[in-house]
Amino acid sequence: MSFDDELVAEFVVEANEHLADVENQFLTIEEAGSDVDVDLVNEVFRAIHSIKGAAGFLGLTKVNDLAHSMENILNKMRNLELSPNSAMIDVMLRSADKLQGLINDIQNSNDVDVSSFVKELEGITEEKQDSSPPAEAVAEESASEPAEEEPVDEEPVAEEAQAEVAAEEVATQPTSEEPQPEETAKPQAPASSNSANDKKKPATNTSVAPEASIRVPVGVLDKLMNLAGELVLGRNQLMQAIASNSGSGLDAIASRLDQVTSEVQESIMQTRMQQIGTVFAKFPRIVRDLSGKLGKQCNLNIEGKEVEVDKTIIEAIGDPLTHLIRNSVDHGVENPPDRIKAGKPVEGTMNLRASYQAGKVHIEIEDDGAGINPQKLKEKAVSKGIITADKAEQMSDREAVRLIFHPGFSMAAKVTDVSGRGVGMDVVRTNIAKLGGTVDVESTVGSGTNIVITLPLTLAIIPSLIVQCKNDRFAIPQVNIAELVRVRGEELTTRLGRVKDAEVLRLRGNLLPLVRLEETLGMHTSKSEVSEESTSSEAGEGNLSSEPADEAINIIVLETGQQRFGVIVDGLHESEEIVVKPLGRHLQKCPCLSGATILGDGHVALILDVAGVAVYEDISCNEELSGEELEGARTEQKEDSQYMLLFSNHPQEHFAVSMDVISRIERIRSDQVDSVGGHELLQYRNSTMPLLRLENCIIAKMAEQAERLYVVVFEVSGNEIGLVAPTLEDIRDVTMSIDAVTFREKGVLGSMVLEEQTTRYIDLFELAELTHPEWFEKHDVVHESEGQPPLILLAEDSNFFRKQVSEMIRERGYLVVDCEDGLVAWETLDSGEYEFDLVVTDIEMPNMDGFELSQRIKQSSQWGNLPVIALTSLAGSADIQHGIEVGIDDYQIKMDRDKLLNSIQNFAGKVAGNNRPALQTS
Amino acid sequence: MTATLEAGHEVETSEQQFATFYVGNILLGVDIRQVQEINRQLSVTEVPHSPDYVRGVINLRGEVTTVVDLRTILGLPHEDMGREGRNLIVNSQGESIGLLVDRISDILTLRSDQISPPPSNVDGVQGRFLSGVHTLDSEILVILNIEEALGDRTREE
């Protein structure tokens, strides 16, 4: 290497920046045609000119030559001596590519032959002067593609011509350019004649070339600098506090450090954010070239270039997106004749959109092409044995379209060189899944296809759940976790089963494929194993019958966007925000891992690649069995049931709490609980949270002292409060057959018998009201204001809930008419006997369900303005969507009385008549 | 300028320092410029599905560092680390990699003429992992070619 490496590296970075925009600028120039935008051409000219200048200075002769020829043409264009056309731009684009190629491999650039490009470019200018037909240029193009030795007829002529051009060049620029190659050739000669040992080194060195760099706004850097100052300050304070041994100010220092660290983290993440436009920039060219090649016409609209995502994602998303774009041009957009036949404009339109949605990035690729025919896909999938004919029957069109993501499925009817080169959509999907994203497709036959990619904003820090498997801990990204399931020892035989050699879990009427993490990872029990496990699991791994009956297992239900499966782990730890660290080069091929992280205690935890595990365990083929079976189990779900957290306070006393009202469950050490003025408080994330104990609120036995406790956290009027639940037993769907009399007291709604144990059903809000009545004062009693209290129509089929809700509403001073199903409610309303201000309805009801009731109300001319609140258990989004369609005004969770009452107040107001026809009130 | 540079290069190759250590009863040496540090971090986190010669990973001041078992690479029988076992961290292609060794020995300064080309096989160790040998009073120092030893092993298998 004869030149200063540092300078060259700088040149490469700079040249790349210049070239980054050039491509699209050429395309714009092409579009404008003879109507030349001089400013734009000037811009390109300057970019190429700078490259030329620097290359000349550094002795990069070939770069210089090529840039010079391009510059010549641009010069003519900006002087309006040359009117750009497609063929010209084509040559320019290819030359720009070549230039880019030279720059990317700068060390060897001087050995590359660019004369054919130079000649073509010269050809353009000469052509213009000779005003000869462009045929020559085209011939030239095709000749330059195949290997140089190929004996094409014109070749000798071409070679002569090349020599001529070279000669001409010498003639035209006698001073600056030509002599340089000789100069640089000299120092290079010894380099290449070095010993064999040395030869190896440059090979590795070239790849080092310029280290990837990134532009950061100065403001962000300044902020980081400030924060670094803060950090140093914090450290000094910490050192002082420790040196003085007082330990007094430690809390303040810790919280300060905590804050500064979070800010540092945030700012550093900001430096890594880049506009997605850098990826999008290459697509207009790809679409142009490809549609030209295929004889199609395509127009690509790009939106949301400014959306920022992490550098790692920018780097990784390029290939999958390119594939999808090429696919759209190749298979999506039809040939012009077909388009005309279909009554569409000849030019196909593709939209590439990026936007933020709910903390994630959405990228859409939409075309107005032929769409995907689900029927054909099904046929093909059946013929390839991917799905059974039965399954195909049952598949909805939407599901069928998703078959394109199935491994072993090539969408193209025929394999073209554009797509169908073995890189299928399944690879796209796996690659996107590796980034923690998902991809979905929607298509309407005849009108187009829309592919939606969802990606996280960053990969560097991901919230994860830490799990235990044998002696090691692993991190599982939260994005992949659907839920956690704990199966108790006595339930193992009923809930776990085997289908076709695969272990499955019965989960709410579906069968979920199961994977044992220790087997997947091939973990071996080592000598230092805990004693109880060494006896049990070694006897027969994976053999269910040998599982000790009393040992509960933890299952993590994982989702990859396509597959859903459960993983059995040995234990669960806390949830952490982990910093992703790459694995070394020897570990790149581990199929189930996506990286590593360092935990708070300094140990390394490996990060599971959930999609990788699914592929490794071949989960996809198990997918079908979940749908086929247990239709019966599904119907029984229709009965009124609730998700309940079951726990015991004392071995003989069992309690249940509705999951819907729980914000989360924390595991704490008992020494984290402070007792202040008779109230127990939990030190928690820099603030305190009041704690409740059952025995202090209701008739219950004292809980036993334990080192660790669970706290069920819920929210009352914006305040967080925790209920101590010493032993958690289960979370599951419980049919609501409640005895609301025997154990009824304030805080206990009633009791039910679960597995021969009497379980009391706790109302968290009443408990909170018992201990913190002040939270409930502010919105007490409506009817004190003037006028009649609002009248509410309540439809709910479960006696228990009807009574609960109706009592709750009445307590607030409203008037309530309750009905046991939708039909009765409708008749009551329709009879005109009452004038209601609000309808509160359950969704699942016999005779007429909540959707239909709402629809009828909203469609009637008389009651169209009557607000409807729907009560649900944790609402699925599909339900909510349906609800919005039929006009439901609000969704509330049955047992979240606080929010429900707020909502009622919002809609019904304090006085009757607000919602009755406007004429009456005004 | 080129001349002086080359002269400097000459000096460097003529005298080299080697960190030496034992794996089993073989005395090995590596160019000291490749050695980053020597520590006692021997408890590693195992990596599932990793190649057999990878023992696992450690936390080396915030970097997740691969630790390889030189015994496996050199084709020696597996044995647990003794009390004198150390983790020799070397820098290979810009990446830190830990080598498990049984015992650290001295640092030797050798002139290039004191190093003879490797025989095809030393104590059962394949020649391609060796870049030379040096004969000491009582034993042979085998100079390890780290890049070769840590190279892509799937190729040959």
Interface residues (C-beta under 8 A of the other chain):
Chain A: P187 T204 D472 T520 L521 G522 M523 K581 P582 L583 G584 R585 H586 L587 K589 C590 P591 C592 L593 A596 T597 I598 G602 H603 V604 A605 L606
Chain B: T2 T45 E46 V47 P48 H49 S50 P51 Y53 V54 V57 I58 N59 G62 E63 V64 T65 T66 V68 Q93 E95 I97 L150
